[in-house]
Amino acid sequence: MKKILLLLTLLLSLPFYTISAQTQIDVNGVTVPRKIDFQGKSLQLNGAGGRSKMWLEVYVQALYLSQLTQDPQFIIDSDTEMAVRIEITSSMVSSNKLTKAMNTGFEKSAGANLEQLRPRIEQLKSFLSDPITEKDVFILAYNPLDQNVYVSKNEVLKGKIAGFDFKKALFGIWLSDKPVDETLKKHLLGQ
């Protein structure tokens, strides 16, 4: 009887150890890290999901925060470290299509501030202008110390864009009241 109880205890506790030990998760076939390091800070995965266009998944996106939350407005308004990681999953994605989609997202997110943000949106588009291939990884990370959004592609810094207002509009693309994809928003919020 003791052996059965011991075996049962081991079997029941084993899955909990493997879950907590995972350093990455699988989202629609893409390996997503549970944390990323940015400017000496560890950011935790808040949520992740896929973005589809016309029944074709085009990228998997993950949201990383220093304070986990399911409140989208808190994230947009928060002047703390945060990042989005976007991994391209389709060869149909081009630089032109990605920047066009970002532009549409900014139009929804920025509202009356769109024209004020336009030069910085163009700057972001220039950072995304290199050819894009499947499995490319973009990280857009915000640093509150200098209030810049750092843009990297495949771990190479492409540049940085100034402004807390820009950060709010950028994260608003996916988290505002008018997100580019409502399902993706829920996934990024861990819902």
C-alpha positions in Angstrom: 0.0 0.0 0.0 2.8 2.4 0.9 4.5 1.7 -2.5 1.3 2.5 -4.3 0.8 5.8 -2.4 4.5 6.7 -3.1 4.2 5.9 -6.8 0.9 7.8 -7.0 2.5 10.8 -5.3 5.4 10.8 -7.6 3.2 10.5 -10.7 1.0 13.4 -9.6 3.8 15.7 -8.7 5.9 15.0 -11.8 3.8 17.1 -14.3 3.9 20.1 -12.0 7.7 20.1 -11.9 8.0 19.8 -15.7 5.5 22.7 -16.3 7.3 25.0 -13.9 10.7 24.1 -15.4 9.8 25.0 -19.0 11.7 28.0 -20.3 9.6 28.2 -23.5 6.2 27.4 -24.8 4.9 26.3 -28.2 2.4 28.7 -29.9 1.1 27.4 -33.2 4.4 25.6 -33.9 6.6 28.5 -32.9 8.8 28.3 -29.9 8.2 31.3 -27.6 10.5 32.1 -24.7 8.8 32.6 -21.3 11.1 35.5 -20.6 13.4 37.8 -22.5 16.1 40.1 -21.1 16.2 43.7 -22.1 18.5 46.5 -20.8 19.5 44.3 -17.9 15.9 43.5 -16.9 14.0 40.3 -17.2 10.6 40.6 -18.8 8.0 37.8 -18.3 5.7 36.4 -21.0 2.2 37.9 -20.4 0.6 36.1 -23.3 1.1 35.0 -26.9 -1.0 34.2 -30.0 -1.0 34.0 -33.8 -2.1 36.7 -36.2 -4.0 35.5 -39.3 -4.9 37.2 -42.5 -7.4 35.5 -44.8 -7.1 32.1 -43.1 -3.3 32.2 -43.3 -1.2 32.7 -40.1 1.3 35.4 -40.8 3.1 35.8 -37.5 3.1 34.7 -33.8 3.4 37.5 -31.3 4.2 37.5 -27.7 3.9 40.3 -25.1 6.5 40.6 -22.3 6.0 42.8 -19.2 7.8 43.7 -16.0 4.4 43.6 -14.2 2.1 40.9 -15.6 -1.5 42.1 -16.1 -4.7 41.5 -18.1 -5.6 45.2 -18.2 -4.8 46.5 -21.7 -5.2 50.2 -20.7 -2.7 49.7 -17.8 -0.2 48.2 -20.3 -0.6 51.1 -22.8 -0.3 53.8 -20.1 2.5 52.1 -18.1 5.9 53.8 -18.3 7.7 50.5 -17.5 9.8 48.1 -19.5 7.9 46.0 -22.0 8.3 44.3 -25.3 6.6 42.5 -28.1 8.2 39.7 -30.0 7.0 39.0 -33.5 8.1 35.8 -35.4 7.1 35.7 -39.0 5.4 32.4 -39.9 4.6 32.9 -43.6 6.6 33.6 -46.7 3.7 35.7 -47.8 4.8 38.5 -45.4 6.9 41.2 -47.0 8.4 44.4 -45.7 5.8 46.3 -47.6 2.8 44.3 -46.2 4.1 44.5 -42.6 4.7 48.2 -42.7 1.3 48.7 -44.4 -0.4 46.7 -41.6 1.5 48.7 -38.9 0.4 51.9 -40.6 -3.3 50.7 -40.4 -2.7 49.8 -36.8 -1.3 53.2 -35.9 -4.3 54.9 -37.6 -6.6 52.9 -35.3 -4.5 53.4 -32.2 -3.1 56.9 -32.4 -6.4 58.8 -33.2 -5.8 62.5 -33.1 -2.1 62.1 -32.5 -1.5 60.4 -35.8 0.0 63.4 -37.6 2.3 64.2 -34.6 3.5 60.6 -34.7 3.9 60.4 -38.5 7.7 61.1 -38.7 8.4 58.4 -36.1 6.0 55.9 -37.8 8.1 56.5 -41.0 11.2 55.9 -38.9 9.8 52.6 -37.8 8.9 51.7 -41.3 12.5 52.4 -42.4 13.7 49.9 -39.7 11.4 47.3 -41.2 12.3 47.9 -44.8 14.9 45.1 -45.2 13.5 41.9 -46.9 11.5 39.7 -44.5 11.6 36.0 -44.6 9.8 33.3 -42.7 11.3 32.8 -39.2 12.5 36.4 -38.9 12.1 37.6 -35.3 11.4 41.3 -34.5 11.5 42.6 -31.0 10.0 46.1 -30.2 11.1 46.9 -26.7 10.3 50.0 -24.6 12.8 51.5 -22.1 11.3 54.0 -19.7 14.7 55.4 -18.7 15.3 57.1 -22.1 11.7 56.7 -23.3 12.8 55.0 -26.5 11.4 52.0 -28.4 14.2 49.7 -29.5 13.6 47.9 -32.7 15.6 44.7 -33.5 15.5 42.1 -36.2 17.0 38.7 -35.6 18.9 40.1 -32.5 20.4 43.0 -34.5 19.4 46.5 -33.3 17.9 48.4 -36.2 17.4 51.6 -34.3 15.4 53.4 -31.6 12.4 55.7 -31.7 11.8 58.4 -29.1 8.7 59.1 -27.1 6.4 57.7 -24.5 3.5 58.8 -26.8 5.0 56.6 -29.6 5.2 53.6 -27.2 1.5 54.1 -26.2 0.4 54.2 -29.9 2.6 51.2 -30.8 1.3 48.9 -28.1 -2.1 50.3 -28.7 -2.0 48.6 -32.2 -2.6 45.3 -30.5 -4.1 46.3 -27.1 -6.3 49.4 -27.7 -10.1 49.5 -27.9 -9.7 49.1 -31.7 -7.0 46.4 -32.0 -5.9 45.0 -35.3 -7.1 41.6 -34.1 -9.4 41.1 -31.1 -8.5 37.4 -30.7 -4.7 38.2 -30.7 -5.4 40.9 -28.1 -7.0 38.4 -25.8 -4.1 36.0 -26.2 -1.5 38.7 -25.5 -3.4 39.5 -22.3 -3.3 35.8 -21.3 -7.1 35.4 -21.5 
